[in-house]
Amino acid sequence: AREHWACFICNHPEKLSELLNDGYPEIAGQLKEKKGKWKFFKRWKTRYFTLSGGSITYNKSNATKATLPVTKIQTVKAVRKGIRDTPKAFEIFTGDQTYRFKAKGH
């Protein structure tokens, strides 16, 4: 079942155990990603993401895929920068890296 990126666990707590098992994608779709040391000057890049089997997989280019195991995620928080909040944007923190994503606005 494909769904929009939102608080998936908040809306479907019964599916939490399924996320750690291999199988069909629980959530799949496009997010925008911003990476790099100077994120203020970087543009958002559109990537296709899939959350399934205990990991987040996304296409970095046409042929290359990257994987982020859910077990490495330490914190997830909404992006807030004072007066200029970024709607539908969030950061994922692992021990050594920060990922910044933004969902498509509706």
C-alpha positions, 0 to 999 in steps of 0.5 A: 500500500502506497501512502503519502509521507506523513507521520506513518507510525502515528497514523498506523501504529499497528504496522510498526512491526511490519516495517522491520520485516522484508516485504512490500513497500509500506510507503513509497514516493518522492521527497526532496533532499538537501545535503551538504555542509552549506545547506542554505546555499544548496537546492532541493533535489527530488529523489524517489524513496521507499520505506520497507524491510526496516530500511529507507532506500532512495535513488541518488541518480538514475542507477545508484541507490542508497540505503539508510537502515531504520535502526541507525536513526536516532532522532527525527524532527521538523525543520524550524528556522525561526520565522521561516519554517520549512513546511513539511520538512524534517531532518533524520539524525544518525550517529554520523550524518544528518539528512534533510527532506521535504515532502511535496506540499498539497 
